[in-house]
């Protein structure tokens, strides 16, 4: 039996208090102003079409891993999630851990990018960035860190070009796209992707936002905004909330052909598991991923279920395979205080011992 | 029940305080709410009209979301307060109120002909958050269409019901064979009409399934209140606790629904029907543009595809060139190049060679990844 310790006059009082908080909070909202993106100093070192390769400035005087690290973010959402604010920055954590950090910013594709394929992204753009970094540092291979869909790309890249990857870190990366708890995969099975891409060309960020919001529509709307009223009492907390809110809905359009192949080959055909994956002219098999692999996943991830990530363990070609589980969700792994304290240092330590 | 309820005094006082607070923020004049239940929403809306021009776009979205959340939250508060019995037994009265909401919501989705406007609004506010997935889809889809089409309303639209016989007639009309000079054009318009009906049916099925599951959520919450099917007793010390429990129940029921075969089917059908409609609309739009001697989407896409192919070929050629230069530098010997650069180029020689060979094969076949 549910126990009610709640008199209706208490409810009225609670509402009055809530209303006051909301009134004050909305005043604070007007003072928030522009929301910045990214906090760590960086330099654009290379561009290719809409792609920009950034190198982050390392702290002065610290020791640095001689093998630089390239972060490959997903095409969905923007990479400033990794450097959201001063006390929530995975990039900062990696720099503090002695890594030389590069990051690919894919930019915002437009209709002229509609025919970009996964081959263009993986064997074109990523390969160009890797070649640039290798040339700049006079080395043969780099450390690669792929995030979410970027992790899937990084696995493909590592399988095709193993000689250019010294060590691979995958973060919240789907490998088995058909685990029973994968809601996104469940939804897309009866969608005619050819019709969708032939019709839309590029797939709009707004449509993706709708899809992601529907994964947990009531927690991600009603309950979130109810909790926001408490945060609104403090301008700094409100800024942090709005920064996250901006990131969540800052979704670039997806290049049509790349989207077509990604959804069909991975979500519908599950080709990492069933085999037969081809990127351009290259057959891709996880057996070819022979460099050391660190697989980082979040055990409460509602977007990429843990089993979808852990599937890598039995399929990857390397004998040097490590898993790191984080108690949190898909976003928390980058921004929570606990994640800041544990995940980047663990990655840095793992890389240092293999570089 | 409400007329003899002493708790109404505190509820009315709260409403007055909302109005006063919002009016302080806005013009200073206390607004008159159309009903006590709407005081909060009306006060906030009045304030927002003044504040909105000076706020960034993101804040406008946030305001809408706050409003959706607030309507449900305040609606629950009103239901809880006005249905409570002076001597306690709260959950029974709350249960009764939920029954009423469930019935009103059911009727609303069947047209709501017998419901008062207040009852309709009450049911809409109470379930405002539940309809986020459908509302967002309609907003998203609407923006994608080249021209406005008639969307099925959330409430009471069922093309297959007797009152929807118009749809059946339209299907027949759209299947009539065409003759004469403009036959081809007429057939295309008929096809567009069929696709509109198809999409409206699919969207209606999606809406109806959501409405049904919404009622299941209310029933499940009633079970939670009554302690059925729950091992752990729940303690409610605030309206927030109650509301959070309600949202958690809704999310659980929705998650089961979203992972069902039924959802996969209605979701796929709605998205596919929409895409088919949009594709045909754009083909017609292209025809119109062509007749005006304007570039069409199809032509622009064809140019983009060719451009992408040229970019690919350039990339391959650049890689081949880099390979040739590396081989020449290596042949010239390390003395002619700075040490670090020479080391890198020798090391990359094999890689560049391999990449060039692979990319050459790509150009030869000119296939696209799908």
Interface residues (C-beta under 8 A of the other chain):
Chain A: X1 X2 X3 X4 X5 X6 X7 X8 X9 X10 X11 X12 X13 X14 X15 X16 X18 X19 X20 X22 X23 X26 X27 X29 X30 X32 X34 X35 X49 X111 X112 X113 X114 X115 X116 X117 X118 X119 X120 X123 X124 X127 X128 X131 X134 X135 X138 X139 X140 X161 X163 X164 X181 X183 X186 X187 X189 X190 X191 X192 X195 X196 X198 X199 X200 X201 X204 X206 X207 X210 X213 X214 X216 X217 X218 X219 X221 X222 X223 X225 X226 X228 X229 X242 X245 X246 X249 X257 X260 X261 X264 X278 X279 X280 X281 X282
Chain B: X7 X10 X11 X13 X14 X17 X18 X21 X22 X24 X25 X40 X44 X47 X51 X54 X55 X56 X58 X59 X61 X62 X65 X66 X68 X69 X70 X72 X73 X74 X77 X80 X81 X84 X90 X91 X129 X130 X132 X133 X136 X137 X140 X143 X144 X224 X225 X226 X227 X233 X234 X235 X236 X237 X238 X239 X240 X241 X242 X243 X244 X245 X247 X250 X251 X254 X255 X258 X259 X263 X264 X265 X267 X268 X269 X271 X272 X275 X276 X278 X279 X282 X297 X300 X301 X304 X305 X307 X308 X309 X311 X312 X315 X340 X341 X343 X344 X347 X348 X350 X351 X355 X358 X359 X361 X362 X365 X367 X368 X369 X370
